[in-house]
Amino acid sequence: DYLSHILIMICTYICIEVGVNAKVDVKFFKIISIMFLLMTAVLLIAYYFGPLKSSYFENTEAICLNFPNPNAAGLWLVCIFILLFYCAFLYRKALRFAFIVCAIGVVPIIFATDSRNSYIACFFLTICVILTKIFKIKRIPNWCLALLACLPIIVFFFYMFVVVKNQDFWEGIFAFKSVDKSIDSRENIWRKVLDNFWNCFLIGDYG
């Protein structure tokens, strides 16, 4: 498990590095966006009117769309939502409307996953897209990439020492109890990780 986590981390950084420096032709990007639009249209038809209808309207548990868990399904849907939302600015009239409708149609499915990670990702990525368009950002500054690299650590300490310490306040804002999850449900896991880090911060905990 320790080795697999390291490999996943390395692959993630490689993907980010390639994504930051890759130059994609606009026409090719539009072809990809149209493919995602068609795929999303099929997903929405299946979800609201087809074989997945019962899972949305009758299933009281979080849906996972055949992914290993709801979090994976939610994050996959967030990626689709952000791509559709971003691509809507590349087109005019009918196509823009189609992209916006499909993006909006994905949002209820994201909420049906009950994935808090997906809620947060959807919120922040939407803000990023809006800011990118308002300020016409063509390339992400290096300081911003450095901040993103440190974001998991920031979120970790913010959760452990701010959110958990004010549990009632944050649960009231985000209504976590409505999805039958306590806001401190991950504290025991993250606390163990933090303790292991302080005890073995140089070589890691192999115990």
Phi, psi and chi 1 to 4 in degrees:
 res  aa     phi    psi   chi1   chi2   chi3   chi4
   1 ASP       -  -40.8  -72.3  -16.2      -      -
   2 TYR   -61.5  -45.2 -165.2   86.3      -      -
   3 LEU   -65.2  -41.5  177.7   59.8      -      -
   4 SER   -64.8  -36.6   65.5      -      -      -
   5 HIS   -65.7  -39.3  -77.6   36.3      -      -
   6 ILE   -64.0  -43.0  -66.8  176.9      -      -
   7 LEU   -64.1  -41.2  -67.7  176.2      -      -
   8 ILE   -62.9  -42.0  -68.3  174.1      -      -
   9 MET   -62.2  -44.4 -179.6 -171.7   68.4      -
  10 ILE   -62.6  -45.2  -66.7  174.0      -      -
  11 CYS   -61.8  -37.4  -70.1      -      -      -
  12 THR   -63.6  -45.8  -59.2      -      -      -
  13 TYR   -65.6  -35.9  -79.5  116.7      -      -
  14 ILE   -64.2  -43.8  -68.7  175.6      -      -
  15 CYS   -62.8  -41.1  -70.6      -      -      -
  16 ILE   -64.7  -42.7  -66.9  174.9      -      -
  17 GLU   -62.5  -43.5 -177.9   69.4   17.2      -
  18 VAL   -65.5  -42.6  171.4      -      -      -
  19 GLY   -64.2  -36.3      -      -      -      -
  20 VAL   -70.2  -39.0  169.2      -      -      -
  21 ASN   -97.5  -11.8  -66.5  -74.2      -      -
  22 ALA   -72.8  143.3      -      -      -      -
  23 LYS  -112.9  113.6  -65.5 -177.9  179.1  179.5
  24 VAL  -103.8  130.4 -179.3      -      -      -
  25 ASP   -62.5  140.0 -177.5   78.1      -      -
  26 VAL   -60.5  -42.7  175.8      -      -      -
  27 LYS   -63.2  -41.0  -68.1 -177.6  178.4  178.9
  28 PHE   -65.5  -40.0  179.0   70.7      -      -
  29 PHE   -63.9  -38.0 -177.2   78.3      -      -
  30 LYS   -66.5  -36.1  -73.7 -173.4  174.7 -178.3
  31 ILE   -62.8  -44.0  -66.9  174.5      -      -
  32 ILE   -62.5  -41.3  -65.0  176.6      -      -
  33 SER   -64.3  -38.9   66.4      -      -      -
  34 ILE   -65.0  -39.5  -65.6  -64.0      -      -
  35 MET   -61.8  -42.9  -68.1  173.2   59.9      -
  36 PHE   -67.2  -34.6  -91.8   88.0      -      -
  37 LEU   -63.0  -45.7  176.9   65.6      -      -
  38 LEU   -65.0  -41.4  -63.3  174.7      -      -
  39 MET   -62.5  -41.5  179.8 -163.4   71.5      -
  40 THR   -67.1  -37.0  -53.6      -      -      -
  41 ALA   -60.9  -42.6      -      -      -      -
  42 VAL   -64.1  -41.4  173.5      -      -      -
  43 LEU   -61.5  -44.6  172.3   64.5      -      -
  44 LEU   -66.5  -39.2  -63.4 -179.4      -      -
  45 ILE   -63.3  -44.6  -67.9  173.0      -      -
  46 ALA   -66.4  -32.0      -      -      -      -
  47 TYR   -79.8  -41.2 -157.7   76.7      -      -
  48 TYR   -96.0  -25.5  -67.8  105.4      -      -
  49 PHE  -126.9   -9.2  -53.9  103.3      -      -
  50 GLY  -114.6 -145.1      -      -      -      -
  51 PRO   -65.4  -20.1   22.7  -33.7      -      -
  52 LEU   -91.2    1.9  -66.5  176.0      -      -
  53 LYS   -60.8  -43.1 -178.5  178.1  179.5 -179.9
  54 SER   -64.4  -34.4   59.9      -      -      -
  55 SER   -67.7  -24.8   66.7      -      -      -
  56 TYR   -88.6  -42.0  178.1   73.7      -      -
  57 PHE   -94.4  -17.6  -66.7  100.8      -      -
  58 GLU  -117.5  -27.5  -61.4  175.3    7.7      -
  59 ASN   -77.2  123.4 -169.0    1.0      -      -
  60 THR   -86.5  -11.6   58.2      -      -      -
  61 GLU   -93.7  167.4  -61.6  179.4   -2.6      -
  62 ALA   -65.9  138.2      -      -      -      -
  63 ILE   -87.8  155.2   64.9  165.7      -      -
  64 CYS  -130.9   -3.0   60.6      -      -      -
  65 LEU    52.3   37.6  -61.5  176.0      -      -
  66 ASN    68.6   11.1  -71.8  -29.9      -      -
  67 PHE   -78.8  164.9  -80.8   84.7      -      -
  68 PRO   -58.3  -32.0  -24.6   33.3      -      -
  69 ASN  -156.7  165.0   55.6   65.7      -      -
  70 PRO   -60.0  -32.2  -25.0   34.9      -      -
  71 ASN   -61.5  -43.3  -75.2  -32.4      -      -
  72 ALA   -63.8  -41.4      -      -      -      -
  73 ALA   -64.5  -42.8      -      -      -      -
  74 GLY   -63.4  -44.3      -      -      -      -
  75 LEU   -67.5  -35.1  -67.7  176.0      -      -
  76 TRP   -63.1  -43.5  177.7   72.1      -      -
  77 LEU   -66.4  -35.7  -68.7  169.0      -      -
  78 VAL   -63.1  -41.7  167.7      -      -      -
  79 CYS   -59.4  -42.8  -68.2      -      -      -
  80 ILE   -64.4  -45.0  -66.3  176.9      -      -
  81 PHE   -59.2  -47.3  166.9   77.1      -      -
  82 ILE   -65.3  -40.5  -68.4  -59.6      -      -
  83 LEU   -62.7  -45.0  177.8   63.5      -      -
  84 LEU   -64.4  -42.8  -65.1  174.9      -      -
  85 PHE   -63.9  -41.4 -178.4   53.3      -      -
  86 TYR   -67.7  -42.7  179.2   83.2      -      -
  87 CYS   -69.7  -21.0  -69.3      -      -      -
  88 ALA   -59.6  -27.5      -      -      -      -
  89 PHE   -78.8  -10.6  -66.1   94.0      -      -
  90 LEU   -88.0  -14.0  -59.1  178.7      -      -
  91 TYR  -120.6  173.7  -59.9   93.5      -      -
  92 ARG  -127.0  156.8  -64.0  180.0  179.3  179.2
  93 LYS    51.9 -115.3  -62.5 -178.9  179.4  178.0
  94 ALA   -60.5  -46.9      -      -      -      -
  95 LEU   -66.5  -39.5  -88.8  178.3      -      -
  96 ARG   -60.8  -43.4  171.5  173.6  -68.7 -173.4
  97 PHE   -61.5  -41.1  178.9   76.3      -      -
  98 ALA   -63.6  -42.9      -      -      -      -
  99 PHE   -63.3  -43.4  -85.7   98.2      -      -
 100 ILE   -65.5  -43.1  -66.7  175.9      -      -
 101 VAL   -61.6  -45.0  168.2      -      -      -
 102 CYS   -65.8  -38.9  -74.3      -      -      -
 103 ALA   -63.2  -44.3      -      -      -      -
 104 ILE   -64.5  -37.6  -65.6  174.5      -      -
 105 GLY   -65.2  -26.0      -      -      -      -
 106 VAL   -76.8  -27.5  169.9      -      -      -
 107 VAL   -57.4  -48.6  173.0      -      -      -
 108 PRO   -60.8  -30.7  -23.4   34.7      -      -
 109 ILE   -69.4  -36.8  -47.5  178.3      -      -
 110 ILE   -61.0  -44.8  -65.1  175.2      -      -
 111 PHE   -66.0  -29.3  -79.6  101.1      -      -
 112 ALA   -70.4  -16.5      -      -      -      -
 113 THR   -77.6  -15.4   62.8      -      -      -
 114 ASP    56.8   29.9  -75.5  -12.5      -      -
 115 SER   -94.5  109.8  171.0      -      -      -
 116 ARG   -64.7  -34.1  -69.5  173.3  -70.2 -176.4
 117 ASN   -58.9  -39.8  -64.1  -29.1      -      -
 118 SER   -69.5  -38.2  -59.0      -      -      -
 119 TYR   -58.8  -48.8  -58.3  161.6      -      -
 120 ILE   -64.6  -44.9  -63.5  172.5      -      -
 121 ALA   -62.5  -42.7      -      -      -      -
 122 CYS   -62.7  -41.6 -171.2      -      -      -
 123 PHE   -64.8  -51.6  174.1   74.4      -      -
 124 PHE   -69.8  -38.8  -78.1  107.6      -      -
 125 LEU   -68.6  -34.3  -70.7  174.1      -      -
 126 THR   -62.8  -43.4  -59.5      -      -      -
 127 ILE   -61.3  -41.1  -67.9  178.0      -      -
 128 CYS   -61.7  -42.4  -71.1      -      -      -
 129 VAL   -64.1  -43.9  171.6      -      -      -
 130 ILE   -62.4  -45.8  -65.4  174.2      -      -
 131 LEU   -64.5  -37.6  -67.4  177.4      -      -
 132 THR   -60.7  -40.6  -61.6      -      -      -
 133 LYS   -76.5  -38.1  -67.1  -56.5  177.8 -179.8
 134 ILE   -65.0  -46.2  -68.5  177.1      -      -
 135 PHE   -94.9    4.5  -63.9  101.7      -      -
 136 LYS    51.9   52.1  -62.1 -179.8  179.5  179.5
 137 ILE   -77.9  124.1  -60.1  174.1      -      -
 138 LYS   -96.9  -28.6  -61.2  -63.6 -176.5 -180.0
 139 ARG  -144.5  137.3 -175.9  177.3  177.6   85.0
 140 ILE   -74.8  127.9  -58.1  176.1      -      -
 141 PRO   -63.6  153.5  -19.4   31.0      -      -
 142 ASN   -62.6  -36.0  -70.2  -26.9      -      -
 143 TRP   -64.4  -33.0   66.5  -94.8      -      -
 144 CYS   -70.1  -39.4 -173.2      -      -      -
 145 LEU   -65.0  -38.1  -66.1  175.5      -      -
 146 ALA   -64.3  -38.9      -      -      -      -
 147 LEU   -64.9  -40.8  178.8   61.6      -      -
 148 LEU   -63.6  -36.4  -70.3  174.9      -      -
 149 ALA   -65.5  -31.9      -      -      -      -
 150 CYS   -89.6   -6.7  -62.2      -      -      -
 151 LEU   -59.0  -42.1 -170.9   58.8      -      -
 152 PRO   -57.4  -39.2  -26.3   35.6      -      -
 153 ILE   -67.0  -41.1  -60.4  175.6      -      -
 154 ILE   -62.8  -45.2  -63.2  173.5      -      -
 155 VAL   -62.5  -41.1  171.3      -      -      -
 156 PHE   -57.5  -53.3  175.4   85.3      -      -
 157 PHE   -70.3  -33.5  -77.0   98.1      -      -
 158 PHE   -63.7  -41.5 -179.5   78.1      -      -
 159 TYR   -66.1  -47.7  171.9   81.5      -      -
 160 MET   -69.3  -38.5  -67.7  -63.8  -64.2      -
 161 PHE  -111.6   -5.9  -59.2  106.1      -      -
 162 VAL  -120.4  -54.8  177.6      -      -      -
 163 VAL   -67.6  -52.0  175.1      -      -      -
 164 VAL   -63.3  -34.8  173.7      -      -      -
 165 LYS   -70.7  -20.4  -60.8  -62.4 -178.1 -179.4
 166 ASN  -124.6   54.3  -57.9  -82.9      -      -
 167 GLN   -59.0  -47.1 -179.1  177.2  -15.2      -
 168 ASP   -61.8  -39.7  -66.1  -23.6      -      -
 169 PHE   -62.9  -48.9  171.9   76.5      -      -
 170 TRP   -72.4  -34.4  -68.3   99.7      -      -
 171 GLU   -66.2  -33.8  -76.9 -175.1  -16.5      -
 172 GLY   -67.0  -35.7      -      -      -      -
 173 ILE   -72.5  -48.0  -68.4  179.6      -      -
 174 PHE   -97.8   -2.9  -66.6  103.5      -      -
 175 ALA    53.4   47.4      -      -      -      -
 176 PHE   -65.7  -27.9  -77.2  114.4      -      -
 177 LYS   -65.9  -22.1  -69.5 -178.2  179.3  179.0
 178 SER   -68.3  -20.6   64.4      -      -      -
 179 VAL  -106.4   19.7  -65.8      -      -      -
 180 ASP    59.1   39.9 -165.6   28.9      -      -
 181 LYS  -134.7  134.5  -67.4  179.7 -179.7  177.7
 182 SER   -86.0  146.3  173.0      -      -      -
 183 ILE   -68.7  -19.8 -158.5  168.8      -      -
 184 ASP  -101.4   22.9   63.1  -14.5      -      -
 185 SER   -65.9  -19.5   59.5      -      -      -
 186 ARG  -105.0    3.0  -65.2  -66.4 -177.1  -91.3
 187 GLU   -63.3  -43.1 -178.2 -175.0   10.2      -
 188 ASN   -61.5  -40.6  -68.1  -24.1      -      -
 189 ILE   -67.6  -47.9  -60.1  173.6      -      -
 190 TRP   -70.6  -31.5  -72.2   24.3      -      -
 191 ARG   -64.1  -40.8  174.2   66.2   61.0 -176.4
 192 LYS   -64.0  -41.6 -177.8  178.2  180.0  179.9
 193 VAL   -61.0  -43.3  171.4      -      -      -
 194 LEU   -64.7  -43.1 -176.0   61.1      -      -
 195 ASP   -64.0  -42.0  -68.0  -20.2      -      -
 196 ASN   -64.1  -34.9  -71.2  -17.9      -      -
 197 PHE   -65.5  -45.6  173.6   77.8      -      -
 198 TRP   -65.8  -32.8  -68.6  123.9      -      -
 199 ASN   -78.2  -32.8  -66.3  -29.4      -      -
 200 CYS  -138.2   55.2  -49.9      -      -      -
 201 PHE   -75.3  -13.5   64.8   91.7      -      -
 202 LEU   -89.5  -44.4  -70.9  178.4      -      -
 203 ILE  -115.4   -4.5   60.4  174.5      -      -
 204 GLY    86.6  165.8      -      -      -      -
 205 ASP  -102.4  111.5 -179.6   15.8      -      -
 206 TYR  -100.5    6.4  -67.7   89.7      -      -
 207 GLY   -71.9      -      -      -      -      -
